[in-house]
Amino acid sequence: MTEPARNRVLGIETSCDDTGVAIYDSEQGLLAHVLYSQIETHKQYGGVVPELAARDHIRKVIPLVDAVLNKADCAKESITGVAYTCGPGLAGALLAGSAVAKGLAFAWGVPAIGVHHMEGHMLAPMLEERAPEFPFVALLVSGGHTLLAQVESVGKYTILGQTLDDAVGEAFDKTAKILGLGYPGGPAVAKAAERGDPNRFTFPRPMINRPGMEFSFSGLKTAALNIAQKTELDQQAIADIACAFQEAAVDTLVFKCKRALVHTKSKRLVVAGGVGANLRLREQLKTMTEQVAGELFFPRIEFCTDNGAMIALAGSKRLHQATPDLAFQVKPRWSLEDLAPV
């Protein structure tokens, strides 16, 4: 089947603790997006509580759908499809969004399409005016995922390497907890690192002396714990540990990205996921890609974290693959390599 000449897709993202809804038009681009963050709900627990996340999605999805239709000045009759995140992610959260999406599609008489969360992230830079062309190498970095993929086209992905233990975002969160910096950990560590000395403490650069493009970040978390236990944690020490940790994490990601570009002979690098908002990572990747005469692509900061816009875009690309039935199945674990090409 061929992709329709034009579609207008409502996208719903509920994979974790952000409820995102957006409308994407295949000719006009992104029309509107809205987001509800659950950070305040989960902050007191130091991390996401799955049951609370699912309940909040149930409460917020329909009001956000109404809000985005109003914001885009769209009648529901103009929507030609509904896209929803069906994996990977928290099962309860995925079920909340998937059920609403299928119900809306049935009520509106349009098809619904389940979208891979990480494919959404990988395509998010295409929401920008300066969008990458295929093929490219993608670095996906978030609280749950760290991987490098070779991308030939939508749906044609080869995993080059991924984390063997903690995702880099998870390591940021755990280091923030060790240092008492609060939740979410990534922005908290980055802010503390701004006034830190990167040379006071020594952190490893995991797996850069081994062949391949796999990652490991549990050692960085353990190093942060060991250093913190041996150090009087005044404000400067906390900043210095945060800075040294961030430098080690960024150096490791940049090293592996360079290796992936050389391995694939690619000149284009796409970076997506929540950790892609880290300014030190952006700065160092920019320097590296300039050194190899390559091009670097990011989504805007607000589209690095989970959002409905990326799901609407991915759904637009795959709407012709939608089935009319009401059945759906969420996939808390789902490999990018299992996706069908477009």
BAVEXFI-412276 format. One record per residue (C-alpha): residue in three letters; y, z, x. Coordinates in steps of 0.05 Angstrom, whole numbers, plus 32768, in hexadecimal, padded with zeros to 4 digits. Each point is the difference from the previous one (the first is absolute). Example, Ala and Ser with C-alpha at 12.3 -4.5 7.8 and 13.67 -1.06 7.14 Angstrom:
2
ALA7FA6809C80F6/SER80457FF3801B/
***
This chain:
342
MET800080008000/THR80477FF48016/GLU803980327FFF/PRO802D7FF87FC4/ALA80437FDD800B/ARG8025803E7FE9/ASN7FEF80467FEA/ARG802580417FF3/VAL7FD7803E8012/LEU800980497FF1/GLY7FE38028803A/ILE7FE880497FFC/GLU7FF1802A803D/THR7FDE80447FF9/SER7FD28006803C/CYS801980448018/ASP803F80287FF1/ASP80347FCB7FF0/THR80057FDD7FBD/GLY801E7FBB800B/VAL800D7FCA7FCD/ALA80217FBC800D/ILE80087FBA7FE4/TYR7FF77FC3802D/ASP800D7FB87FEC/SER7FDD7FCB8029/GLU803F7FD58000/GLN803880337FFD/GLY7FE18035802B/LEU8005804B7FF5/LEU8027800E7FBF/ALA7FFE804C8000/HIS7FDA803C8018/VAL7FFF804B7FF2/LEU7FDD80398022/TYR7FF080487FF0/SER7FEE802C803C/GLN7FD4803E7FF8/ILE8016801F8043/GLU801F803D7FDF/THR7FC0800C7FD8/HIS7FD37FFF803E/LYS802F801D8034/GLN7FED80487FEF/TYR7FB77FF0800F/GLY800E7FDC8042/GLY7FDC7FC17FE8/VAL7FEC7FD77FC4/VAL7FD780247FCA/PRO7FD87FC77FDF/GLU7FFC801E7FBA/LEU804B800D7FFE/ALA800E7FBA8019/ALA7FD57FE17FC9/ARG802280297FCA/ASP80457FED8018/HIS7FEE7FB67FFF/ILE7FE980067FB8/ARG804280207FED/LYS802C7FCF8026/VAL7FE27FBA7FFC/ILE80167FEB7FBA/PRO8047801B8006/LEU80067FDA8042/VAL7FE67FC07FE0/ASP803680067FCB/ALA8034800E8037/VAL7FED7FC4802A/LEU80017FD17FC4/ASN804680187FF0/LYS80177FFC8048/ALA7FE77FB88006/ASP801A7FEF7FBB/CYS7FBB7FE57FEF/ALA7FDE7FFF7FBD/LYS7FB780138003/GLU7FF17FBC7FE3/SER80177FE08041/ILE7FCA80248029/THR7FC67FD2800F/GLY7FD380328023/VAL7FF680488015/ALA7FEB80148046/TYR7FE780458012/THR7FE68023803E/CYS7FB580097FF8/GLY7FF280198047/PRO7FFD801D8032/GLY801E80437FEE/LEU7FF480407FD8/ALA7FCE7FF27FC8/GLY802680267FCA/ALA80427FE28012/LEU7FE37FBA8001/LEU7FDF800B7FBC/ALA804380157FE1/GLY80247FC08015/SER7FC57FD27FF3/ALA7FF580197FB9/VAL804A7FF87FEE/ALA80037FBB8020/LYS7FC37FE77FDA/GLY801B801E7FBF/LEU80447FDE8009/ALA7FDF7FBD8011/PHE7FD580047FC1/ALA803C80137FD5/TRP802A7FC8801C/GLY7FC97FCC8000/VAL80047FF1804A/PRO7FCD8005803A/ALA7FFC803D802E/ILE7FEE7FFD804A/GLY7FE98038802D/VAL802380008044/HIS7FEB801B8044/HIS803380358015/MET80007FEB8049/GLU80067FB67FEE/GLY803E80147FDA/HIS801C8022803E/MET7FEE7FC4802C/LEU80257FD07FD2/ALA803D802D7FF6/PRO80297FDE8037/MET7FFD7FC17FD5/LEU802F80227FD0/GLU80367FF88035/GLU802D7FC3800B/ARG7FE47FF98046/ALA7FB67FFE7FEF/PRO7FC77FF48030/GLU7FD77FC07FFE/PHE7FB480008007/PRO7FDB800C802D/PHE80158044801D/VAL7FE68042801A/ALA800B803B7FD2/LEU800680498013/LEU7FF4802D7FC3/VAL80148048800D/SER800280367FCB/GLY7FE680457FEF/GLY7FBB7FE57FF0/HIS7FFA7FC08029/THR800C7FE78047/LEU7FE67FBA800F/LEU800F7FBE8020/ALA7FED7FC07FDB/GLN80037FB6800D/VAL801D7FDF7FC3/GLU7FF37FB57FF5/SER80197FFE7FB7/VAL7FFE802B7FC1/GLY7FBA801C7FFD/LYS7FE87FE68044/TYR8001803F802B/THR7FDA8013803F/ILE800280498015/LEU800F8003804A/GLY7FFE804C8006/GLN800B803F7FD8/THR8002804B800A/LEU7FBF80238010/ASP801A80427FE4/ASP804580157FE8/ALA80337FCC7FE9/VAL804180038026/GLY802680187FC2/GLU7FCD80377FF6/ALA800B80168049/PHE804B80037FF3/ASP7FF4802A7FC2/LYS7FD280318024/THR802F8006803B/ALA8039800F7FD1/LYS7FD680377FE0/ILE7FEF801D8045/LEU804A80028011/GLY8016801B7FBC/LEU80297FC37FF1/GLY7FEA7FF77FB8/TYR7FE77FC57FD6/PRO80027FC48004/GLY7FF28005804A/GLY80147FBC8019/PRO804A80047FF1/ALA8001804A8014/VAL7FE27FF38045/ALA802E7FC3800B/LYS803E80297FEF/ALA7FEC803A802E/ALA7FF07FCE8038/GLU80487FE78000/ARG8016803E8027/GLY7FC18007802A/ASP7FEF7FF58049/PRO7FC67FCF8004/ASN7FEE80178047/ARG7FF9804B7FF6/PHE7FB87FFA7FE6/THR7FC97FCF8010/PHE7FD87FDE7FC9/PRO7FC67FCF8009/ARG80047FB67FED/PRO7FBC7FFB7FDD/MET7FD27FC68010/ILE80327FD48025/ASN7FD27FFF803C/ARG7FC57FE77FD6/PRO7FF67FB77FEB/GLY800B7FED7FB8/MET803380107FCC/GLU7FE4803F7FE0/PHE802B803E7FF8/SER7FF5804B8003/PHE803480347FEE/SER7FD980417FF8/GLY800B800F804A/LEU804C7FFD7FF7/LYS7FFC80327FC7/THR7FD4802E802A/ALA80307FF9803B/ALA803A80147FD3/LEU7FD9803D7FE8/ASN7FED80168047/ILE80477FF9801A/ALA801D80247FC4/GLN7FD0803A8009/LYS801580088049/THR804B7FF97FF4/GLU8035802C7FE2/LEU80157FD57FC5/ASP804B80047FFF/GLN80277FC57FE3/GLN80057FDB8043/ALA7FB68007800E/ILE7FEF7FE57FBB/ALA802E7FC5800C/ASP7FE27FF38045/ILE7FB880017FE5/ALA80137FD37FC6/CYS80227FCF8030/ALA7FC67FFE8031/PHE7FCE7FF77FC7/GLN80287FC87FE2/GLU80077FDC8042/ALA7FB48004800B/ALA7FF17FE67FBB/VAL80327FC78005/ASP7FEA7FED8046/THR7FB87FFB7FE9/LEU80127FD57FC3/VAL802C7FD18029/PHE7FCB7FF98037/LYS7FCA7FEC7FCD/CYS802F7FD07FDC/LYS800F7FDC8041/ARG7FB67FFC800F/ALA7FF47FE27FBA/LEU80367FCB8009/VAL7FE37FEC8043/HIS7FB97FFF7FE4/THR80127FD57FC4/LYS80347FD68025/SER802E800F7FC6/LYS804C80058005/ARG800C80237FBE/LEU7FF6804A7FF3/VAL8007801F7FBB/VAL8006804C7FFA/ALA7FF680237FBD/GLY7FF080447FE3/GLY802680417FFF/VAL8000800B804B/GLY80217FBC8006/ALA804080237FEB/ASN800080278041/LEU803E7FE98026/ARG7FE3800E8045/LEU7FC37FD57FF0/ARG802D7FC87FE8/GLU802A8004803F/GLN7FC57FFE8030/LEU7FDC7FC97FDA/LYS80407FD68001/THR80048008804C/MET7FB67FED8008/THR80037FC27FD4/GLU803E7FE88024/GLN7FDC80088042/VAL7FC77FD37FE8/ALA802F7FCF7FDD/GLY7FE580147FBD/GLU801D800E7FBB/LEU7FFF80437FDC/PHE8001800A7FB5/PHE8009803F7FD7/PRO800D800C7FB6/ARG804080267FF1/ILE7FF9804B8008/GLU7FF6800D7FB5/PHE7FC67FCF7FFE/CYS7FDB8020803C/THR7FE880397FD5/ASP7FD87FF57FC0/ASN80257FD77FCC/GLY7FF57FD47FC4/ALA80237FC3801E/MET7FC97FF28032/ILE7FCB80067FC9/ALA80267FD07FD2/LEU80067FCE8039/ALA7FB680048012/GLY7FEE7FFB7FB7/SER802B7FC27FF9/LYS7FD97FDF8039/ARG7FBD80127FDE/LEU80107FFB7FB6/HIS7FD77FC17FF9/GLN7FC280298014/ALA800A80327FC6/THR7FCA80097FCC/PRO8010800B7FB6/ASP7FD0803A7FF4/LEU801680487FF7/ALA7FCF801D8033/PHE8019801A8042/GLN7FE48025803C/VAL802A80258033/LYS7FEC7FFE8049/PRO8015803E8028/ARG7FE17FDF803D/TRP80097FB58007/SER80017FD4803F/LEU80347FC98007/GLU7FC97FD38019/ASP7FDE80037FBC/LEU803A7FDC7FDD/ALA7FF87FB97FE7/PRO80307FCD801D/VAL80377FE27FD4/
***
